[in-house]
Amino acid sequence: MTPNDNRSSIEKEYASLREEAKLRLKRLRETGQPNIYIGMATCGRAAGAIETKEAFEESLFKRDIQARIIPVGCMGHCYAEPLVLIEQSGFPTICYHQVTPGKARILVQNFLEGGDPCLEYVLGAMQPNDMLPCVTDFPRFGMEKRVVMEHCGLIDPDDICQYIARGGYAALVKALKMQPEEIIAQIKTSGLRGRGGAGFPTWKKWTIAREANSDRKIVICNADEGDPGAYMDRTILESNPHQVLEGLAICALAVGAEQGIFYIRAEYPLAVEKINNAIKAAREKHLLGPNILGSGFSLEISLFQGSGAFVCGEETALIKSIQGERGMPQVRPPFPALKGVWEFPTVINNVKTLASIPPIIRKGANWYAKIGTEKSSGTAIFSVVGDVVHPGLVEIPMGTTLRELIYDVCGGIPGRKKFKAVQIGGPSGGCLSEQFLDWPIDFDSLSEAGAMMGSGGMVVMNDESCMVEVARYFLDFTQKESCGKCTFCRIGTKHLLDILEAITKGEGTERDLELLQILSEDVKAGSLCGLGKTAPNPVLTTLRFFREEYEAHVFEKRCPAVMCRSLIAYYIDLDKCARGCDACMGSCPVDAIFTTKDRKKSIDQSKCVKCGECVSACPPEYDAVRKVSPPDRIPPEIVPQMEG
């Protein structure tokens, strides 16, 4: 068969798959039955999507209504889960938020049976496109640029036909007709940098492996996501695993590999299930396995479940884990692209990096390069959590400012609170203050500010957050996740943590502030892998931008945010306390609250464990519980006597 015949054969086989997928979906639509799409990713399930799905099924059966229920992934609006899209003849596709089982029954009765779309539950409207819903009028989406997450929450991750009908695997078909060097050139022109945190140019890593002298090469998808508050990779794999598979296949084609491995943590059981199903479905459609689409290119992909060690997100530690050894980083060079798994050249790319490949190949490198900034092209995906109105996943063009992301996309700070800081880049990222709100989000700008892009975790904090405690919290995580290989990381982070704990307890000294700075710099310089080199970032950035809080803890024995337990006290404002109200007393786990002679409540400071339950229990109309720092700031007149 000549090269032209081979290319023609590839196109014909894919065209047949695409036509079959489109025809199948078209026939389903021609029945006129309503389609009910329910977000069934982990965030949806945690919010009750399984119960919502069961309520739809029961209500449809009870009312004898024919409708299809389609489980989909997550659109990123995690604050609004369970999310439900309903396609009903005569209406646009409508998205409903926080659909409880009760709301599900109402929607079946009032909308599907009665024709009332229940506008009070609506989050946004959509229109069908290519026989599947697409975003046209939806809150927040107008401020995003969806490249990786384009199909997330809109297709069934277990139905490969829905992905193919939307153009899925067209990029692989296009790549099969290109020379490997052409593919790599496209990735170079696009400017794609690794989305796992380091930001290394993707094309360089591929070129090194391509040019390596070996008869066997391996490609790996690194899905070992372990940052606190980060769930981008998990959501993509649960919502659209085929786009990641397609990217991995194109990577293998470019570097000359015939073996691929998905490295994913076992704590992601749903993502593991979706990837296994996707691999099986792709093989059945001749899109994986031997002689893909008759092209002569073969690729076998297996799945490896990690045991949850955070350090195994580092490439060399990941390789050791796959080989059955203890996951510990190794000295580089040699780099994995030259000598990786079982000594073979190995390319390791993050989930988001691989999911970016199909759009680049399909739409063109120049199209992608125009998104973002000159040195950081494309989009960035963040899991925005903490003190924001609309937490969840967002995909924005590189160069978007922190202010635009936090306020315009995620709705700002709730409860009339003020912005204080944002922790960006995961537990090893930096805490940036308000002065950086107008800085662009890209690899270089964040590094200049003292933070880093990282894998995409972002924690927003309001003015009630103690930055010393924040630094202690993140350092506690990285210290526990240290593999122990490097002395600086193993012992240095422990000393840093001890100092921070002493400061939060009011036991810190002026010398401790100097030691924090010196020791942090030594740990960064002396550690082998990225975990140790970046672990002190929260300490260094909080010292730099919030030094006055450290000084208040050390010199005044006071926590300005009134957060550190050892430095606070609770008391009840007797002028606001209502006689006869026992709400706070009933909530106290240690019986520290008692009734005074005038039938009001007070707190026995010797018993109080400072849990804060009394604050939550006190009715808003009274708002009588107060919190102060240091503890001796309790007004002297608050010295009630116990009844009797």
Buried (B, 14 or more C-beta within 10 A) or exposed (E): EEEEEBBBBBBEBBEEBBEBBBEBBEEBBEEEBBBBBBBBBBBBBEBBBBBBBEBBBBBBEEEEBEBBBBBBBBBBBBBBBBBBBBBBEEEBBBBBBBBBBEBBBBBBBBBBBEEEBBEEBEBBBBEBEEBBBBBBEBBBBEBBBBBBBBBBBBBBBBBBBBBBBBBBBBBBBBBBBBEBEEBBBBBBBBBBBBBBBBBBBBBBBBBBBBEBEBEEBBBBBBBBBBBBBBBBBBBBBBBBBBBBBBBBBBBBBBBBBBBBBBBBBEBBEBBBBBBEBBBEBBBEBBBBBEEBBBBEBEBBBEBBBBEEBBBBBBBBBBBBBBEEEEBBBBEEEEBBBBBBBEEBBBBBBBBBBBBBBBBBBBBBBEEBBEBBBEBBBBBBBBBBBBBBEBBBBBBBBBBBBBBBBBBBBBBBBEEEBEBBBBBBBBBBBBBBBBEBBEBBBBBBBBBEBBBBBBBBBBBBBBBBBBBBBBBBBBBBBBBEBBBEBBEBBBBBBBBBBEBBBBBBBBBBEEEBBEBBBEBBEBBBEBBBBBBBBBBBBBBBBBBBBBEEBBBBBBEEBBBBBBBBBBBBBBBBBBEBBBEEBEBBBEBBEEEBBBBBEEEBBBBEBEEBEBBBBBBEBBEEEBEBBBBBBBBEBBEEEBEBEEEE
